[in-house]
Amino acid sequence: MERATRRGNYESGSDYVLEYGELRFAFNENDFSQRVEQAAVKLDFTHPGLGPEELQDLVELAVNGEIREPASELGEHVNENWGELVDGSQRSLVHWIRRLVFRGAWLDQRVKEGELDIVFDDRTNTFGYVQPDRDCEPIELSREPSWGGLAYRP
């Protein structure tokens, strides 16, 4: 019962809140911004180390689902390519950024609660997650699409 009560209560602040079903994750501004940037990098949409205005636009995209008044070239790029970023057989870039931010916080909370451990794979030079209560069975994360074809590259 205690585990069910704690589950899903990731919190680093209260600037941004994501909810899905009964799960509620609250982020401080810095944590949320970093997670949004990491998600965009993982999706091949941009490179790490965005400037403050670029990051501001990317956070606005994640929060509002659009960039009303771009503060950077990244925001202008998103608006110029909007039809392609939200169209097609894959879900939109906004969907995937939000999904990866949520998934990262969910995984962090599971590690914090001892339900998952982080491991390094020497063969692939990557990190992954295992379930310690299941003989360290690895968990497989769903693959995310690449937005490299529409990437923002200043």
Phi and psi in radians as a Rosetta constraint file:
Dihedral C 1 N 2 CA 2 C 2 CIRCULARHARMONIC -1.091 0.35
Dihedral N 2 CA 2 C 2 N 3 CIRCULARHARMONIC -0.721 0.35
Dihedral C 2 N 3 CA 3 C 3 CIRCULARHARMONIC -1.092 0.35
Dihedral N 3 CA 3 C 3 N 4 CIRCULARHARMONIC -0.726 0.35
Dihedral C 3 N 4 CA 4 C 4 CIRCULARHARMONIC -1.136 0.35
Dihedral N 4 CA 4 C 4 N 5 CIRCULARHARMONIC -0.581 0.35
Dihedral C 4 N 5 CA 5 C 5 CIRCULARHARMONIC -1.204 0.35
Dihedral N 5 CA 5 C 5 N 6 CIRCULARHARMONIC -0.721 0.35
Dihedral C 5 N 6 CA 6 C 6 CIRCULARHARMONIC -1.334 0.35
Dihedral N 6 CA 6 C 6 N 7 CIRCULARHARMONIC -0.531 0.35
Dihedral C 6 N 7 CA 7 C 7 CIRCULARHARMONIC -0.926 0.35
Dihedral N 7 CA 7 C 7 N 8 CIRCULARHARMONIC 2.292 0.35
Dihedral C 7 N 8 CA 8 C 8 CIRCULARHARMONIC 1.478 0.35
Dihedral N 8 CA 8 C 8 N 9 CIRCULARHARMONIC 0.105 0.35
Dihedral C 8 N 9 CA 9 C 9 CIRCULARHARMONIC -1.659 0.35
Dihedral N 9 CA 9 C 9 N 10 CIRCULARHARMONIC 0.762 0.35
Dihedral C 9 N 10 CA 10 C 10 CIRCULARHARMONIC -1.105 0.35
Dihedral N 10 CA 10 C 10 N 11 CIRCULARHARMONIC 2.305 0.35
Dihedral C 10 N 11 CA 11 C 11 CIRCULARHARMONIC -2.658 0.35
Dihedral N 11 CA 11 C 11 N 12 CIRCULARHARMONIC 2.164 0.35
Dihedral C 11 N 12 CA 12 C 12 CIRCULARHARMONIC -2.114 0.35
Dihedral N 12 CA 12 C 12 N 13 CIRCULARHARMONIC -0.044 0.35
Dihedral C 12 N 13 CA 13 C 13 CIRCULARHARMONIC 2.916 0.35
Dihedral N 13 CA 13 C 13 N 14 CIRCULARHARMONIC -2.843 0.35
Dihedral C 13 N 14 CA 14 C 14 CIRCULARHARMONIC -2.366 0.35
Dihedral N 14 CA 14 C 14 N 15 CIRCULARHARMONIC 0.312 0.35
Dihedral C 14 N 15 CA 15 C 15 CIRCULARHARMONIC -1.252 0.35
Dihedral N 15 CA 15 C 15 N 16 CIRCULARHARMONIC -0.638 0.35
Dihedral C 15 N 16 CA 16 C 16 CIRCULARHARMONIC -2.341 0.35
Dihedral N 16 CA 16 C 16 N 17 CIRCULARHARMONIC 2.449 0.35
Dihedral C 16 N 17 CA 17 C 17 CIRCULARHARMONIC -2.283 0.35
Dihedral N 17 CA 17 C 17 N 18 CIRCULARHARMONIC 2.272 0.35
Dihedral C 17 N 18 CA 18 C 18 CIRCULARHARMONIC -1.994 0.35
Dihedral N 18 CA 18 C 18 N 19 CIRCULARHARMONIC 2.329 0.35
Dihedral C 18 N 19 CA 19 C 19 CIRCULARHARMONIC -2.206 0.35
Dihedral N 19 CA 19 C 19 N 20 CIRCULARHARMONIC 2.453 0.35
Dihedral C 19 N 20 CA 20 C 20 CIRCULARHARMONIC -2.552 0.35
Dihedral N 20 CA 20 C 20 N 21 CIRCULARHARMONIC 1.958 0.35
Dihedral C 20 N 21 CA 21 C 21 CIRCULARHARMONIC 1.041 0.35
Dihedral N 21 CA 21 C 21 N 22 CIRCULARHARMONIC -2.200 0.35
Dihedral C 21 N 22 CA 22 C 22 CIRCULARHARMONIC -1.563 0.35
Dihedral N 22 CA 22 C 22 N 23 CIRCULARHARMONIC -0.082 0.35
Dihedral C 22 N 23 CA 23 C 23 CIRCULARHARMONIC -1.452 0.35
Dihedral N 23 CA 23 C 23 N 24 CIRCULARHARMONIC 2.428 0.35
Dihedral C 23 N 24 CA 24 C 24 CIRCULARHARMONIC -2.445 0.35
Dihedral N 24 CA 24 C 24 N 25 CIRCULARHARMONIC 2.057 0.35
Dihedral C 24 N 25 CA 25 C 25 CIRCULARHARMONIC -2.024 0.35
Dihedral N 25 CA 25 C 25 N 26 CIRCULARHARMONIC 2.225 0.35
Dihedral C 25 N 26 CA 26 C 26 CIRCULARHARMONIC -2.012 0.35
Dihedral N 26 CA 26 C 26 N 27 CIRCULARHARMONIC 2.355 0.35
Dihedral C 26 N 27 CA 27 C 27 CIRCULARHARMONIC -2.181 0.35
Dihedral N 27 CA 27 C 27 N 28 CIRCULARHARMONIC 2.551 0.35
Dihedral C 27 N 28 CA 28 C 28 CIRCULARHARMONIC -1.408 0.35
Dihedral N 28 CA 28 C 28 N 29 CIRCULARHARMONIC 2.907 0.35
Dihedral C 28 N 29 CA 29 C 29 CIRCULARHARMONIC -1.048 0.35
Dihedral N 29 CA 29 C 29 N 30 CIRCULARHARMONIC -0.761 0.35
Dihedral C 29 N 30 CA 30 C 30 CIRCULARHARMONIC -1.157 0.35
Dihedral N 30 CA 30 C 30 N 31 CIRCULARHARMONIC -0.805 0.35
Dihedral C 30 N 31 CA 31 C 31 CIRCULARHARMONIC -1.034 0.35
Dihedral N 31 CA 31 C 31 N 32 CIRCULARHARMONIC -0.846 0.35
Dihedral C 31 N 32 CA 32 C 32 CIRCULARHARMONIC -1.098 0.35
Dihedral N 32 CA 32 C 32 N 33 CIRCULARHARMONIC -0.788 0.35
Dihedral C 32 N 33 CA 33 C 33 CIRCULARHARMONIC -1.049 0.35
Dihedral N 33 CA 33 C 33 N 34 CIRCULARHARMONIC -0.764 0.35
Dihedral C 33 N 34 CA 34 C 34 CIRCULARHARMONIC -1.103 0.35
Dihedral N 34 CA 34 C 34 N 35 CIRCULARHARMONIC -0.725 0.35
Dihedral C 34 N 35 CA 35 C 35 CIRCULARHARMONIC -1.161 0.35
Dihedral N 35 CA 35 C 35 N 36 CIRCULARHARMONIC -0.676 0.35
Dihedral C 35 N 36 CA 36 C 36 CIRCULARHARMONIC -1.123 0.35
Dihedral N 36 CA 36 C 36 N 37 CIRCULARHARMONIC -0.791 0.35
Dihedral C 36 N 37 CA 37 C 37 CIRCULARHARMONIC -1.093 0.35
Dihedral N 37 CA 37 C 37 N 38 CIRCULARHARMONIC -0.779 0.35
Dihedral C 37 N 38 CA 38 C 38 CIRCULARHARMONIC -1.049 0.35
Dihedral N 38 CA 38 C 38 N 39 CIRCULARHARMONIC -0.677 0.35
Dihedral C 38 N 39 CA 39 C 39 CIRCULARHARMONIC -1.119 0.35
Dihedral N 39 CA 39 C 39 N 40 CIRCULARHARMONIC -0.785 0.35
Dihedral C 39 N 40 CA 40 C 40 CIRCULARHARMONIC -1.115 0.35
Dihedral N 40 CA 40 C 40 N 41 CIRCULARHARMONIC -0.638 0.35
Dihedral C 40 N 41 CA 41 C 41 CIRCULARHARMONIC -1.176 0.35
Dihedral N 41 CA 41 C 41 N 42 CIRCULARHARMONIC -0.794 0.35
Dihedral C 41 N 42 CA 42 C 42 CIRCULARHARMONIC -1.067 0.35
Dihedral N 42 CA 42 C 42 N 43 CIRCULARHARMONIC -0.554 0.35
Dihedral C 42 N 43 CA 43 C 43 CIRCULARHARMONIC -1.446 0.35
Dihedral N 43 CA 43 C 43 N 44 CIRCULARHARMONIC 0.046 0.35
Dihedral C 43 N 44 CA 44 C 44 CIRCULARHARMONIC 1.135 0.35
Dihedral N 44 CA 44 C 44 N 45 CIRCULARHARMONIC 0.405 0.35
Dihedral C 44 N 45 CA 45 C 45 CIRCULARHARMONIC -1.495 0.35
Dihedral N 45 CA 45 C 45 N 46 CIRCULARHARMONIC -0.503 0.35
Dihedral C 45 N 46 CA 46 C 46 CIRCULARHARMONIC -2.641 0.35
Dihedral N 46 CA 46 C 46 N 47 CIRCULARHARMONIC 3.141 0.35
Dihedral C 46 N 47 CA 47 C 47 CIRCULARHARMONIC -1.786 0.35
Dihedral N 47 CA 47 C 47 N 48 CIRCULARHARMONIC 2.791 0.35
Dihedral C 47 N 48 CA 48 C 48 CIRCULARHARMONIC -1.247 0.35
Dihedral N 48 CA 48 C 48 N 49 CIRCULARHARMONIC 2.778 0.35
Dihedral C 48 N 49 CA 49 C 49 CIRCULARHARMONIC 1.486 0.35
Dihedral N 49 CA 49 C 49 N 50 CIRCULARHARMONIC 0.670 0.35
Dihedral C 49 N 50 CA 50 C 50 CIRCULARHARMONIC -1.131 0.35
Dihedral N 50 CA 50 C 50 N 51 CIRCULARHARMONIC 2.645 0.35
Dihedral C 50 N 51 CA 51 C 51 CIRCULARHARMONIC -1.297 0.35
Dihedral N 51 CA 51 C 51 N 52 CIRCULARHARMONIC 2.911 0.35
Dihedral C 51 N 52 CA 52 C 52 CIRCULARHARMONIC -1.009 0.35
Dihedral N 52 CA 52 C 52 N 53 CIRCULARHARMONIC -0.708 0.35
Dihedral C 52 N 53 CA 53 C 53 CIRCULARHARMONIC -1.232 0.35
Dihedral N 53 CA 53 C 53 N 54 CIRCULARHARMONIC -0.684 0.35
Dihedral C 53 N 54 CA 54 C 54 CIRCULARHARMONIC -1.093 0.35
Dihedral N 54 CA 54 C 54 N 55 CIRCULARHARMONIC -0.782 0.35
Dihedral C 54 N 55 CA 55 C 55 CIRCULARHARMONIC -1.133 0.35
Dihedral N 55 CA 55 C 55 N 56 CIRCULARHARMONIC -0.659 0.35
Dihedral C 55 N 56 CA 56 C 56 CIRCULARHARMONIC -1.022 0.35
Dihedral N 56 CA 56 C 56 N 57 CIRCULARHARMONIC -0.789 0.35
Dihedral C 56 N 57 CA 57 C 57 CIRCULARHARMONIC -1.137 0.35
Dihedral N 57 CA 57 C 57 N 58 CIRCULARHARMONIC -0.730 0.35
Dihedral C 57 N 58 CA 58 C 58 CIRCULARHARMONIC -1.142 0.35
Dihedral N 58 CA 58 C 58 N 59 CIRCULARHARMONIC -0.699 0.35
Dihedral C 58 N 59 CA 59 C 59 CIRCULARHARMONIC -1.136 0.35
Dihedral N 59 CA 59 C 59 N 60 CIRCULARHARMONIC -0.729 0.35
Dihedral C 59 N 60 CA 60 C 60 CIRCULARHARMONIC -1.058 0.35
Dihedral N 60 CA 60 C 60 N 61 CIRCULARHARMONIC -0.691 0.35
Dihedral C 60 N 61 CA 61 C 61 CIRCULARHARMONIC -1.067 0.35
Dihedral N 61 CA 61 C 61 N 62 CIRCULARHARMONIC -0.799 0.35
Dihedral C 61 N 62 CA 62 C 62 CIRCULARHARMONIC -1.147 0.35
Dihedral N 62 CA 62 C 62 N 63 CIRCULARHARMONIC -0.684 0.35
Dihedral C 62 N 63 CA 63 C 63 CIRCULARHARMONIC -1.370 0.35
Dihedral N 63 CA 63 C 63 N 64 CIRCULARHARMONIC -0.870 0.35
Dihedral C 63 N 64 CA 64 C 64 CIRCULARHARMONIC -1.702 0.35
Dihedral N 64 CA 64 C 64 N 65 CIRCULARHARMONIC -0.209 0.35
Dihedral C 64 N 65 CA 65 C 65 CIRCULARHARMONIC 1.392 0.35
Dihedral N 65 CA 65 C 65 N 66 CIRCULARHARMONIC 0.094 0.35
Dihedral C 65 N 66 CA 66 C 66 CIRCULARHARMONIC -2.867 0.35
Dihedral N 66 CA 66 C 66 N 67 CIRCULARHARMONIC 2.925 0.35
Dihedral C 66 N 67 CA 67 C 67 CIRCULARHARMONIC -2.088 0.35
Dihedral N 67 CA 67 C 67 N 68 CIRCULARHARMONIC 1.833 0.35
Dihedral C 67 N 68 CA 68 C 68 CIRCULARHARMONIC -1.237 0.35
Dihedral N 68 CA 68 C 68 N 69 CIRCULARHARMONIC -0.883 0.35
Dihedral C 68 N 69 CA 69 C 69 CIRCULARHARMONIC -2.253 0.35
Dihedral N 69 CA 69 C 69 N 70 CIRCULARHARMONIC 1.662 0.35
Dihedral C 69 N 70 CA 70 C 70 CIRCULARHARMONIC -0.982 0.35
Dihedral N 70 CA 70 C 70 N 71 CIRCULARHARMONIC 2.403 0.35
Dihedral C 70 N 71 CA 71 C 71 CIRCULARHARMONIC -1.773 0.35
Dihedral N 71 CA 71 C 71 N 72 CIRCULARHARMONIC -0.093 0.35
Dihedral C 71 N 72 CA 72 C 72 CIRCULARHARMONIC -2.627 0.35
Dihedral N 72 CA 72 C 72 N 73 CIRCULARHARMONIC 3.053 0.35
Dihedral C 72 N 73 CA 73 C 73 CIRCULARHARMONIC -1.139 0.35
Dihedral N 73 CA 73 C 73 N 74 CIRCULARHARMONIC -0.542 0.35
Dihedral C 73 N 74 CA 74 C 74 CIRCULARHARMONIC -1.064 0.35
Dihedral N 74 CA 74 C 74 N 75 CIRCULARHARMONIC -0.817 0.35
Dihedral C 74 N 75 CA 75 C 75 CIRCULARHARMONIC -1.055 0.35
Dihedral N 75 CA 75 C 75 N 76 CIRCULARHARMONIC -0.728 0.35
Dihedral C 75 N 76 CA 76 C 76 CIRCULARHARMONIC -1.123 0.35
Dihedral N 76 CA 76 C 76 N 77 CIRCULARHARMONIC -0.708 0.35
Dihedral C 76 N 77 CA 77 C 77 CIRCULARHARMONIC -1.059 0.35
Dihedral N 77 CA 77 C 77 N 78 CIRCULARHARMONIC -0.790 0.35
Dihedral C 77 N 78 CA 78 C 78 CIRCULARHARMONIC -1.043 0.35
Dihedral N 78 CA 78 C 78 N 79 CIRCULARHARMONIC -0.845 0.35
Dihedral C 78 N 79 CA 79 C 79 CIRCULARHARMONIC -1.154 0.35
Dihedral N 79 CA 79 C 79 N 80 CIRCULARHARMONIC -0.636 0.35
Dihedral C 79 N 80 CA 80 C 80 CIRCULARHARMONIC -1.186 0.35
Dihedral N 80 CA 80 C 80 N 81 CIRCULARHARMONIC -0.513 0.35
Dihedral C 80 N 81 CA 81 C 81 CIRCULARHARMONIC -1.902 0.35
Dihedral N 81 CA 81 C 81 N 82 CIRCULARHARMONIC 0.311 0.35
Dihedral C 81 N 82 CA 82 C 82 CIRCULARHARMONIC -0.926 0.35
Dihedral N 82 CA 82 C 82 N 83 CIRCULARHARMONIC -0.816 0.35
Dihedral C 82 N 83 CA 83 C 83 CIRCULARHARMONIC -0.993 0.35
Dihedral N 83 CA 83 C 83 N 84 CIRCULARHARMONIC -0.729 0.35
Dihedral C 83 N 84 CA 84 C 84 CIRCULARHARMONIC -1.334 0.35
Dihedral N 84 CA 84 C 84 N 85 CIRCULARHARMONIC -0.485 0.35
Dihedral C 84 N 85 CA 85 C 85 CIRCULARHARMONIC -1.333 0.35
Dihedral N 85 CA 85 C 85 N 86 CIRCULARHARMONIC -0.364 0.35
Dihedral C 85 N 86 CA 86 C 86 CIRCULARHARMONIC -1.997 0.35
Dihedral N 86 CA 86 C 86 N 87 CIRCULARHARMONIC -0.064 0.35
Dihedral C 86 N 87 CA 87 C 87 CIRCULARHARMONIC -1.817 0.35
Dihedral N 87 CA 87 C 87 N 88 CIRCULARHARMONIC 2.949 0.35
Dihedral C 87 N 88 CA 88 C 88 CIRCULARHARMONIC 1.800 0.35
Dihedral N 88 CA 88 C 88 N 89 CIRCULARHARMONIC -3.044 0.35
Dihedral C 88 N 89 CA 89 C 89 CIRCULARHARMONIC -1.360 0.35
Dihedral N 89 CA 89 C 89 N 90 CIRCULARHARMONIC -0.437 0.35
Dihedral C 89 N 90 CA 90 C 90 CIRCULARHARMONIC -1.465 0.35
Dihedral N 90 CA 90 C 90 N 91 CIRCULARHARMONIC 2.761 0.35
Dihedral C 90 N 91 CA 91 C 91 CIRCULARHARMONIC -1.225 0.35
Dihedral N 91 CA 91 C 91 N 92 CIRCULARHARMONIC 2.847 0.35
Dihedral C 91 N 92 CA 92 C 92 CIRCULARHARMONIC -1.163 0.35
Dihedral N 92 CA 92 C 92 N 93 CIRCULARHARMONIC 2.828 0.35
Dihedral C 92 N 93 CA 93 C 93 CIRCULARHARMONIC -1.004 0.35
Dihedral N 93 CA 93 C 93 N 94 CIRCULARHARMONIC -0.713 0.35
Dihedral C 93 N 94 CA 94 C 94 CIRCULARHARMONIC -1.034 0.35
Dihedral N 94 CA 94 C 94 N 95 CIRCULARHARMONIC -0.814 0.35
Dihedral C 94 N 95 CA 95 C 95 CIRCULARHARMONIC -0.963 0.35
Dihedral N 95 CA 95 C 95 N 96 CIRCULARHARMONIC -0.825 0.35
Dihedral C 95 N 96 CA 96 C 96 CIRCULARHARMONIC -1.245 0.35
Dihedral N 96 CA 96 C 96 N 97 CIRCULARHARMONIC -0.628 0.35
Dihedral C 96 N 97 CA 97 C 97 CIRCULARHARMONIC -1.085 0.35
Dihedral N 97 CA 97 C 97 N 98 CIRCULARHARMONIC -0.853 0.35
Dihedral C 97 N 98 CA 98 C 98 CIRCULARHARMONIC -1.060 0.35
Dihedral N 98 CA 98 C 98 N 99 CIRCULARHARMONIC -0.743 0.35
Dihedral C 98 N 99 CA 99 C 99 CIRCULARHARMONIC -1.069 0.35
Dihedral N 99 CA 99 C 99 N 100 CIRCULARHARMONIC -0.766 0.35
Dihedral C 99 N 100 CA 100 C 100 CIRCULARHARMONIC -1.242 0.35
Dihedral N 100 CA 100 C 100 N 101 CIRCULARHARMONIC -0.614 0.35
Dihedral C 100 N 101 CA 101 C 101 CIRCULARHARMONIC -1.086 0.35
Dihedral N 101 CA 101 C 101 N 102 CIRCULARHARMONIC -0.814 0.35
Dihedral C 101 N 102 CA 102 C 102 CIRCULARHARMONIC -1.115 0.35
Dihedral N 102 CA 102 C 102 N 103 CIRCULARHARMONIC -0.806 0.35
Dihedral C 102 N 103 CA 103 C 103 CIRCULARHARMONIC -1.074 0.35
Dihedral N 103 CA 103 C 103 N 104 CIRCULARHARMONIC -0.728 0.35
Dihedral C 103 N 104 CA 104 C 104 CIRCULARHARMONIC -1.075 0.35
Dihedral N 104 CA 104 C 104 N 105 CIRCULARHARMONIC -0.752 0.35
Dihedral C 104 N 105 CA 105 C 105 CIRCULARHARMONIC -1.180 0.35
Dihedral N 105 CA 105 C 105 N 106 CIRCULARHARMONIC -0.677 0.35
Dihedral C 105 N 106 CA 106 C 106 CIRCULARHARMONIC -1.070 0.35
Dihedral N 106 CA 106 C 106 N 107 CIRCULARHARMONIC -0.814 0.35
Dihedral C 106 N 107 CA 107 C 107 CIRCULARHARMONIC -1.110 0.35
Dihedral N 107 CA 107 C 107 N 108 CIRCULARHARMONIC -0.750 0.35
Dihedral C 107 N 108 CA 108 C 108 CIRCULARHARMONIC -1.025 0.35
Dihedral N 108 CA 108 C 108 N 109 CIRCULARHARMONIC -0.723 0.35
Dihedral C 108 N 109 CA 109 C 109 CIRCULARHARMONIC -1.166 0.35
Dihedral N 109 CA 109 C 109 N 110 CIRCULARHARMONIC -0.685 0.35
Dihedral C 109 N 110 CA 110 C 110 CIRCULARHARMONIC -1.133 0.35
Dihedral N 110 CA 110 C 110 N 111 CIRCULARHARMONIC -0.648 0.35
Dihedral C 110 N 111 CA 111 C 111 CIRCULARHARMONIC -1.152 0.35
Dihedral N 111 CA 111 C 111 N 112 CIRCULARHARMONIC -0.806 0.35
Dihedral C 111 N 112 CA 112 C 112 CIRCULARHARMONIC -1.019 0.35
Dihedral N 112 CA 112 C 112 N 113 CIRCULARHARMONIC -0.642 0.35
Dihedral C 112 N 113 CA 113 C 113 CIRCULARHARMONIC -1.495 0.35
Dihedral N 113 CA 113 C 113 N 114 CIRCULARHARMONIC -0.038 0.35
Dihedral C 113 N 114 CA 114 C 114 CIRCULARHARMONIC 1.474 0.35
Dihedral N 114 CA 114 C 114 N 115 CIRCULARHARMONIC 0.143 0.35
Dihedral C 114 N 115 CA 115 C 115 CIRCULARHARMONIC -1.410 0.35
Dihedral N 115 CA 115 C 115 N 116 CIRCULARHARMONIC -0.416 0.35
Dihedral C 115 N 116 CA 116 C 116 CIRCULARHARMONIC -2.314 0.35
Dihedral N 116 CA 116 C 116 N 117 CIRCULARHARMONIC 2.673 0.35
Dihedral C 116 N 117 CA 117 C 117 CIRCULARHARMONIC -2.126 0.35
Dihedral N 117 CA 117 C 117 N 118 CIRCULARHARMONIC 2.670 0.35
Dihedral C 117 N 118 CA 118 C 118 CIRCULARHARMONIC -1.684 0.35
Dihedral N 118 CA 118 C 118 N 119 CIRCULARHARMONIC 2.356 0.35
Dihedral C 118 N 119 CA 119 C 119 CIRCULARHARMONIC -2.266 0.35
Dihedral N 119 CA 119 C 119 N 120 CIRCULARHARMONIC 2.704 0.35
Dihedral C 119 N 120 CA 120 C 120 CIRCULARHARMONIC -1.914 0.35
Dihedral N 120 CA 120 C 120 N 121 CIRCULARHARMONIC 2.287 0.35
Dihedral C 120 N 121 CA 121 C 121 CIRCULARHARMONIC -1.722 0.35
Dihedral N 121 CA 121 C 121 N 122 CIRCULARHARMONIC 1.933 0.35
Dihedral C 121 N 122 CA 122 C 122 CIRCULARHARMONIC -1.113 0.35
Dihedral N 122 CA 122 C 122 N 123 CIRCULARHARMONIC -0.515 0.35
Dihedral C 122 N 123 CA 123 C 123 CIRCULARHARMONIC -1.218 0.35
Dihedral N 123 CA 123 C 123 N 124 CIRCULARHARMONIC -0.714 0.35
Dihedral C 123 N 124 CA 124 C 124 CIRCULARHARMONIC -1.831 0.35
Dihedral N 124 CA 124 C 124 N 125 CIRCULARHARMONIC -0.090 0.35
Dihedral C 124 N 125 CA 125 C 125 CIRCULARHARMONIC 0.963 0.35
Dihedral N 125 CA 125 C 125 N 126 CIRCULARHARMONIC 0.728 0.35
Dihedral C 125 N 126 CA 126 C 126 CIRCULARHARMONIC -2.273 0.35
Dihedral N 126 CA 126 C 126 N 127 CIRCULARHARMONIC 2.809 0.35
Dihedral C 126 N 127 CA 127 C 127 CIRCULARHARMONIC -1.709 0.35
Dihedral N 127 CA 127 C 127 N 128 CIRCULARHARMONIC 2.684 0.35
Dihedral C 127 N 128 CA 128 C 128 CIRCULARHARMONIC -2.617 0.35
Dihedral N 128 CA 128 C 128 N 129 CIRCULARHARMONIC -3.063 0.35
Dihedral C 128 N 129 CA 129 C 129 CIRCULARHARMONIC -2.162 0.35
Dihedral N 129 CA 129 C 129 N 130 CIRCULARHARMONIC 2.462 0.35
Dihedral C 129 N 130 CA 130 C 130 CIRCULARHARMONIC -2.246 0.35
Dihedral N 130 CA 130 C 130 N 131 CIRCULARHARMONIC 2.763 0.35
Dihedral C 130 N 131 CA 131 C 131 CIRCULARHARMONIC -1.756 0.35
Dihedral N 131 CA 131 C 131 N 132 CIRCULARHARMONIC 1.847 0.35
Dihedral C 131 N 132 CA 132 C 132 CIRCULARHARMONIC -1.093 0.35
Dihedral N 132 CA 132 C 132 N 133 CIRCULARHARMONIC -0.517 0.35
Dihedral C 132 N 133 CA 133 C 133 CIRCULARHARMONIC -1.452 0.35
Dihedral N 133 CA 133 C 133 N 134 CIRCULARHARMONIC 0.046 0.35
Dihedral C 133 N 134 CA 134 C 134 CIRCULARHARMONIC -2.216 0.35
Dihedral N 134 CA 134 C 134 N 135 CIRCULARHARMONIC 0.846 0.35
Dihedral C 134 N 135 CA 135 C 135 CIRCULARHARMONIC 0.938 0.35
Dihedral N 135 CA 135 C 135 N 136 CIRCULARHARMONIC 0.673 0.35
Dihedral C 135 N 136 CA 136 C 136 CIRCULARHARMONIC 0.983 0.35
Dihedral N 136 CA 136 C 136 N 137 CIRCULARHARMONIC 0.675 0.35
Dihedral C 136 N 137 CA 137 C 137 CIRCULARHARMONIC -1.132 0.35
Dihedral N 137 CA 137 C 137 N 138 CIRCULARHARMONIC 2.223 0.35
Dihedral C 137 N 138 CA 138 C 138 CIRCULARHARMONIC -1.228 0.35
Dihedral N 138 CA 138 C 138 N 139 CIRCULARHARMONIC 2.567 0.35
Dihedral C 138 N 139 CA 139 C 139 CIRCULARHARMONIC -1.758 0.35
Dihedral N 139 CA 139 C 139 N 140 CIRCULARHARMONIC 2.517 0.35
Dihedral C 139 N 140 CA 140 C 140 CIRCULARHARMONIC -1.860 0.35
Dihedral N 140 CA 140 C 140 N 141 CIRCULARHARMONIC 2.148 0.35
Dihedral C 140 N 141 CA 141 C 141 CIRCULARHARMONIC -1.541 0.35
Dihedral N 141 CA 141 C 141 N 142 CIRCULARHARMONIC 2.517 0.35
Dihedral C 141 N 142 CA 142 C 142 CIRCULARHARMONIC -1.139 0.35
Dihedral N 142 CA 142 C 142 N 143 CIRCULARHARMONIC 2.526 0.35
Dihedral C 142 N 143 CA 143 C 143 CIRCULARHARMONIC -1.319 0.35
Dihedral N 143 CA 143 C 143 N 144 CIRCULARHARMONIC 2.519 0.35
Dihedral C 143 N 144 CA 144 C 144 CIRCULARHARMONIC -1.775 0.35
Dihedral N 144 CA 144 C 144 N 145 CIRCULARHARMONIC 2.669 0.35
Dihedral C 144 N 145 CA 145 C 145 CIRCULARHARMONIC -1.290 0.35
Dihedral N 145 CA 145 C 145 N 146 CIRCULARHARMONIC 2.853 0.35
Dihedral C 145 N 146 CA 146 C 146 CIRCULARHARMONIC -1.753 0.35
Dihedral N 146 CA 146 C 146 N 147 CIRCULARHARMONIC 2.327 0.35
Dihedral C 146 N 147 CA 147 C 147 CIRCULARHARMONIC -1.835 0.35
Dihedral N 147 CA 147 C 147 N 148 CIRCULARHARMONIC 0.389 0.35
Dihedral C 147 N 148 CA 148 C 148 CIRCULARHARMONIC -0.997 0.35
Dihedral N 148 CA 148 C 148 N 149 CIRCULARHARMONIC -0.563 0.35
Dihedral C 148 N 149 CA 149 C 149 CIRCULARHARMONIC -1.158 0.35
Dihedral N 149 CA 149 C 149 N 150 CIRCULARHARMONIC -0.390 0.35
Dihedral C 149 N 150 CA 150 C 150 CIRCULARHARMONIC -2.072 0.35
Dihedral N 150 CA 150 C 150 N 151 CIRCULARHARMONIC 0.365 0.35
Dihedral C 150 N 151 CA 151 C 151 CIRCULARHARMONIC -1.083 0.35
Dihedral N 151 CA 151 C 151 N 152 CIRCULARHARMONIC 2.615 0.35
Dihedral C 151 N 152 CA 152 C 152 CIRCULARHARMONIC -1.573 0.35
Dihedral N 152 CA 152 C 152 N 153 CIRCULARHARMONIC 2.003 0.35
Dihedral C 152 N 153 CA 153 C 153 CIRCULARHARMONIC -2.296 0.35
Dihedral N 153 CA 153 C 153 N 154 CIRCULARHARMONIC 1.703 0.35
